Amino acid sequence: MAAAASRRRDTPPPRTGGTEAETLRGFLDYLRTSIAAKVEGAPDPQVRTAGVPSGTNLLGLLHHLTHVEGAMFLGEKVTDWQATFHAPTEATVAEVVARYREAVDGANRVLDGCADLGEQVPGRGGKAPSVRWALTHMIEETGRHAGHADILREQIDGATGR
């Protein structure tokens, strides 16, 4: 137990600004940073190895979230969501992490231009959700998968914390 405790790296929740947008974006960025850190430095091939019977693996979670960010904020189309849970075999861990961070940066540039949380996410067409809904959904989606990543990373090498 002492060895696992010595590897625990907890980062407290963010102290955000007082507006709704600052709070939502602060928590989303906190979760984005947390899950990227869980994947970064994880050893290959364990990072691709299913940790549960469903086939979920650490690298696949981040690859999936890259597609979710792209679909939600950048207008990218995804035709097979199940396929997004599997990173390309030729992609390195560093490349998957970099692609995720690029998608997050692109999403943040879009969000920087959104003054009203009640407006539709720009560039998504007629049935786009509101920015508020998109941020809330991304907090839920990223938080859910960050929890999965916590468990998978601990199974791989005992690393814990956020």
Residue frames as qw, qx, qy, qz and C-alpha x, y, z in Angstrom:
[[0.000, 0.886, 0.464, 0.000, 0.00, 0.00, 0.00],
 [0.325, -0.763, 0.082, 0.553, 2.84, 2.41, 0.76],
 [0.397, -0.078, 0.574, 0.712, 4.29, 2.05, -2.75],
 [0.140, 0.634, 0.645, 0.402, 0.99, 2.98, -4.38],
 [0.212, -0.905, -0.299, 0.215, 0.52, 5.91, -2.01],
 [0.416, -0.543, 0.247, 0.686, 3.97, 7.27, -2.88],
 [0.279, 0.140, 0.628, 0.713, 2.98, 7.41, -6.56],
 [0.074, 0.778, 0.621, -0.063, -0.25, 9.30, -5.93],
 [0.235, -0.016, 0.136, 0.962, -0.25, 12.67, -7.68],
 [0.054, 0.738, 0.668, -0.084, -3.43, 14.54, -6.82],
 [0.112, 0.157, 0.140, 0.971, -4.22, 17.88, -8.34],
 [0.157, 0.446, 0.646, -0.599, -7.11, 19.63, -6.61],
 [0.327, 0.722, 0.585, 0.172, -10.15, 20.85, -8.55],
 [0.358, 0.349, 0.112, 0.859, -9.64, 24.21, -10.24],
 [0.052, -0.638, -0.375, 0.671, -10.38, 27.55, -8.70],
 [0.333, 0.471, 0.563, 0.592, -12.27, 29.16, -11.53],
 [0.046, -0.143, -0.019, -0.988, -13.59, 32.62, -12.22],
 [0.289, 0.216, 0.619, -0.697, -17.04, 33.59, -11.10],
 [0.569, 0.286, -0.211, -0.741, -18.95, 33.30, -14.35],
 [0.899, 0.105, 0.350, -0.242, -20.78, 30.23, -15.54],
 [0.761, 0.609, -0.220, 0.036, -18.57, 30.00, -18.63],
 [0.112, 0.693, -0.648, 0.295, -15.36, 30.28, -16.57],
 [0.625, -0.301, 0.626, -0.356, -16.58, 27.58, -14.20],
 [0.921, 0.281, 0.214, -0.166, -17.63, 25.14, -16.94],
 [0.646, 0.677, -0.324, 0.140, -14.49, 25.68, -18.99],
 [0.141, -0.680, 0.646, -0.317, -12.27, 25.46, -15.91],
 [0.743, -0.183, 0.591, -0.254, -13.66, 22.09, -14.91],
 [0.885, 0.458, 0.063, -0.059, -13.54, 20.78, -18.48],
 [0.419, 0.750, -0.472, 0.200, -9.91, 21.81, -18.87],
 [0.428, -0.534, 0.658, -0.314, -9.10, 20.23, -15.50],
 [0.876, 0.060, 0.448, -0.169, -10.55, 16.91, -16.69],
 [0.739, 0.658, -0.142, 0.030, -8.85, 17.18, -20.09],
 [0.111, 0.746, -0.609, 0.245, -5.49, 17.70, -18.41],
 [0.635, -0.354, 0.617, -0.300, -6.14, 14.81, -16.01],
 [0.923, 0.220, 0.300, -0.096, -6.92, 12.24, -18.68],
 [0.598, 0.731, -0.304, 0.126, -4.04, 13.28, -20.92],
 [0.138, -0.683, 0.656, -0.290, -1.69, 12.90, -17.95],
 [0.821, -0.149, 0.497, -0.240, -3.06, 9.39, -17.28],
 [0.891, 0.437, 0.117, 0.042, -2.15, 8.31, -20.81],
 [0.320, 0.845, -0.389, 0.180, 1.10, 10.21, -21.16],
 [0.051, -0.603, 0.757, -0.247, 4.03, 8.02, -20.25],
 [0.860, -0.082, 0.401, -0.305, 1.98, 4.82, -20.00],
 [0.268, -0.404, 0.807, 0.338, 3.99, 1.90, -21.36],
 [0.753, 0.357, -0.284, -0.474, 3.26, 0.25, -24.68],
 [0.260, -0.254, -0.707, -0.606, 1.80, -2.38, -25.23],
 [0.128, -0.382, -0.799, 0.447, -0.04, -2.19, -21.88],
 [0.170, 0.339, 0.115, -0.918, -1.56, 1.19, -22.84],
 [0.484, 0.157, -0.513, -0.691, -3.35, -0.64, -25.70],
 [0.265, -0.063, -0.960, 0.057, -4.23, -3.76, -23.73],
 [0.537, -0.519, -0.363, -0.557, -7.83, -4.19, -22.65],
 [0.003, 0.286, -0.705, 0.649, -8.12, -3.87, -18.90],
 [0.544, 0.128, 0.551, -0.620, -11.72, -5.10, -18.76],
 [0.507, 0.220, 0.824, 0.126, -13.82, -7.64, -20.69],
 [0.430, 0.809, 0.298, -0.269, -15.44, -4.89, -22.81],
 [0.730, 0.384, 0.192, 0.532, -12.07, -4.26, -24.48],
 [0.044, -0.991, -0.013, -0.123, -11.58, -0.77, -23.07],
 [0.775, -0.048, -0.093, 0.623, -7.95, 0.32, -23.06],
 [0.302, -0.689, -0.134, 0.645, -6.21, 3.48, -21.92],
 [0.189, -0.216, 0.440, 0.851, -5.00, 4.70, -25.32],
 [0.000, 0.442, 0.776, 0.450, -8.37, 3.98, -26.90],
 [0.168, -0.774, -0.525, 0.312, -10.13, 6.18, -24.34],
 [0.175, -0.617, 0.100, 0.761, -8.00, 9.18, -25.28],
 [0.118, 0.026, 0.701, 0.703, -8.40, 8.46, -29.00],
 [0.051, -0.631, -0.763, -0.131, -12.17, 8.36, -28.49],
 [0.175, -0.795, -0.315, 0.489, -12.17, 11.66, -26.60],
 [0.209, -0.301, 0.399, 0.841, -10.19, 13.24, -29.44],
 [0.009, -0.318, -0.758, -0.570, -13.06, 12.35, -31.77],
 [0.173, -0.738, -0.633, 0.159, -15.67, 13.58, -29.29],
 [0.207, -0.627, -0.023, 0.751, -13.92, 16.97, -29.03],
 [0.113, -0.111, 0.586, 0.795, -13.73, 17.15, -32.82],
 [0.079, -0.485, -0.798, -0.348, -17.37, 16.25, -33.31],
 [0.220, -0.745, -0.543, 0.319, -18.69, 18.50, -30.56],
 [0.162, -0.812, -0.040, 0.559, -16.72, 21.66, -31.22],
 [0.160, -0.462, 0.545, 0.681, -15.02, 21.37, -34.61],
 [0.675, 0.437, -0.021, -0.594, -17.85, 19.99, -36.73],
 [0.121, 0.362, -0.896, -0.229, -16.05, 16.74, -37.55],
 [0.840, -0.010, -0.162, -0.518, -18.25, 13.83, -38.60],
 [0.206, -0.315, 0.916, -0.142, -17.93, 10.42, -36.94],
 [0.697, 0.067, -0.437, -0.564, -19.64, 7.50, -38.65],
 [0.828, -0.137, -0.542, 0.035, -18.53, 4.69, -36.32],
 [0.356, -0.791, 0.290, -0.405, -18.25, 5.70, -32.68],
 [0.936, -0.312, 0.160, 0.025, -17.20, 2.19, -31.58],
 [0.808, 0.381, -0.049, 0.446, -14.18, 2.39, -33.87],
 [0.073, 0.842, -0.217, 0.488, -13.00, 5.55, -32.10],
 [0.722, -0.631, 0.239, -0.151, -12.19, 3.47, -29.01],
 [0.899, -0.063, 0.252, 0.354, -9.22, 1.90, -30.82],
 [0.030, -0.849, 0.323, 0.416, -6.17, 4.01, -31.59],
 [0.760, 0.571, -0.300, -0.083, -4.34, 3.19, -34.81],
 [0.938, -0.246, 0.025, 0.243, -1.73, 0.49, -34.21],
 [0.659, 0.372, -0.029, 0.653, 0.98, 2.60, -35.84],
 [0.119, -0.843, 0.026, -0.524, 0.30, 5.62, -33.59],
 [0.456, 0.094, -0.640, 0.612, 2.59, 6.11, -30.63],
 [0.328, -0.667, -0.576, 0.340, 1.34, 7.15, -27.20],
 [0.226, -0.420, -0.005, 0.879, 2.96, 10.56, -27.70],
 [0.043, -0.116, -0.565, -0.816, 1.18, 11.00, -31.06],
 [0.290, -0.580, -0.734, -0.198, -2.24, 10.12, -29.62],
 [0.336, -0.641, -0.384, 0.573, -1.69, 12.51, -26.70],
 [0.165, -0.245, 0.227, 0.928, -0.56, 15.25, -29.13],
 [0.129, -0.333, -0.678, -0.643, -3.64, 14.76, -31.34],
 [0.326, -0.675, -0.650, 0.129, -5.87, 15.00, -28.28],
 [0.299, -0.563, -0.162, 0.753, -4.20, 18.22, -27.18],
 [0.071, -0.009, 0.459, 0.885, -4.54, 19.63, -30.72],
 [0.224, -0.530, -0.726, -0.377, -8.28, 18.82, -30.70],
 [0.364, -0.689, -0.479, 0.403, -8.63, 20.48, -27.28],
 [0.246, -0.348, 0.099, 0.899, -6.75, 23.56, -28.50],
 [0.058, -0.219, -0.607, -0.762, -9.04, 23.76, -31.54],
 [0.317, -0.637, -0.698, -0.084, -12.13, 23.33, -29.37],
 [0.354, -0.610, -0.310, 0.637, -10.91, 26.07, -27.02],
 [0.129, -0.099, 0.307, 0.938, -10.40, 28.45, -29.96],
 [0.222, -0.463, -0.674, -0.531, -14.03, 27.85, -30.95],
 [0.426, -0.665, -0.579, 0.203, -15.18, 28.36, -27.36],
 [0.339, -0.316, -0.096, 0.881, -13.16, 31.56, -27.08],
 [0.065, -0.107, -0.395, -0.910, -15.46, 33.02, -29.73],
 [0.364, -0.525, -0.725, -0.258, -18.67, 32.06, -27.92],
 [0.037, -0.307, 0.314, -0.898, -19.94, 34.97, -25.85],
 [0.650, -0.171, 0.150, -0.725, -23.36, 33.49, -25.02],
 [0.212, -0.167, 0.956, -0.112, -23.69, 30.00, -23.55],
 [0.586, 0.394, 0.550, -0.446, -27.26, 29.84, -24.87],
 [0.496, 0.629, -0.350, -0.486, -26.15, 30.12, -28.50],
 [0.983, 0.171, 0.058, -0.018, -25.58, 27.09, -30.67],
 [0.628, -0.410, 0.450, 0.484, -22.08, 25.70, -31.02],
 [0.372, 0.741, -0.237, -0.507, -20.81, 27.41, -34.19],
 [0.229, 0.500, -0.765, -0.337, -20.05, 25.41, -37.32],
 [0.278, -0.004, 0.947, -0.160, -22.32, 22.49, -36.44],
 [0.168, -0.250, -0.740, -0.601, -25.34, 23.30, -38.61],
 [0.433, -0.432, -0.252, -0.750, -29.03, 23.64, -37.80],
 [0.806, -0.461, -0.316, -0.195, -29.36, 21.11, -34.98],
 [0.459, 0.340, -0.552, 0.607, -26.29, 22.11, -33.01],
 [0.529, -0.616, -0.534, 0.235, -26.60, 22.07, -29.21],
 [0.138, -0.972, 0.048, -0.182, -26.14, 25.17, -27.12],
 [0.370, 0.584, -0.573, 0.440, -22.62, 25.95, -25.94],
 [0.488, -0.458, 0.497, -0.552, -23.85, 25.38, -22.36],
 [0.959, 0.001, 0.139, -0.246, -25.13, 21.90, -23.23],
 [0.783, 0.485, -0.339, 0.190, -21.93, 21.06, -25.14],
 [0.082, 0.607, -0.602, 0.511, -19.71, 22.12, -22.24],
 [0.672, -0.321, 0.452, -0.491, -21.81, 20.20, -19.73],
 [0.973, 0.189, -0.018, -0.128, -21.83, 17.11, -21.93],
 [0.619, 0.559, -0.461, 0.305, -18.06, 17.29, -22.42],
 [0.251, -0.549, 0.607, -0.517, -17.54, 17.54, -18.65],
 [0.863, -0.107, 0.331, -0.365, -19.69, 14.43, -18.22],
 [0.905, 0.398, -0.147, 0.007, -18.04, 12.54, -21.10],
 [0.409, 0.626, -0.534, 0.395, -14.48, 13.45, -20.17],
 [0.418, -0.501, 0.550, -0.521, -15.09, 12.86, -16.45],
 [0.949, -0.015, 0.163, -0.268, -16.60, 9.43, -17.10],
 [0.868, 0.402, -0.219, 0.190, -13.64, 8.35, -19.21],
 [0.105, 0.687, -0.541, 0.473, -11.12, 9.95, -16.85],
 [0.697, -0.385, 0.451, -0.403, -12.51, 7.66, -14.14],
 [0.979, 0.203, 0.032, -0.013, -12.07, 4.67, -16.43],
 [0.559, 0.655, -0.371, 0.348, -8.52, 5.86, -17.17],
 [0.339, -0.669, 0.511, -0.420, -7.74, 6.09, -13.44],
 [0.882, -0.183, 0.387, -0.196, -8.55, 2.43, -13.00],
 [0.890, 0.437, -0.030, 0.125, -6.82, 1.26, -16.19],
 [0.309, 0.755, -0.442, 0.373, -3.62, 3.16, -15.39],
 [0.519, -0.561, 0.541, -0.351, -3.52, 1.77, -11.87],
 [0.963, 0.048, 0.252, -0.081, -3.86, -1.74, -13.31],
 [0.717, 0.633, -0.200, 0.213, -0.96, -1.08, -15.68],
 [0.564, 0.365, -0.440, 0.596, 1.68, 0.25, -13.32],
 [0.478, -0.484, -0.580, 0.449, 0.08, 1.25, -10.03],
 [0.138, 0.122, -0.017, 0.983, 0.04, 4.99, -10.81],
 [0.135, -0.704, -0.693, 0.084, -2.80, 6.74, -8.99],
 [0.154, -0.549, -0.173, 0.803, -4.01, 10.27, -8.46],
 [0.430, 0.780, 0.437, 0.124, -5.31, 12.97, -10.77]]
